[in-house]
């Protein structure tokens, strides 16, 4: 008897983007619910379930680090933790200096 099984694996990847590229709906949510916060890192992710599109890490006025997930329209989805950056294999954004691109350091 021959049995065949197939497994479909969806890649979860992401790319760091500038905080200014986060949708206004998301930044408004952070400003309203976490006044005095400073957005540190933002990533756009490729979520196979299409539930999460943006991940933002920021420092609240209380000096606590927060990680929030937003959908493709910038609507809040859930709180996360820093592990989500590893889960989505988020790569750092390319930095430019003087017209030259600096690849992320390893």
Secondary structure, 3 states (H helix, E strand, C coil): CCCCCCCCCCCCEEEEECHHHCCHHHHHHHHHHCCCCEEEEEEEEECCCCCCCEEEEEECCCCCEEEEEECCCCCEEEECCCHHHHHCCEECCCEEECCEEECCCC
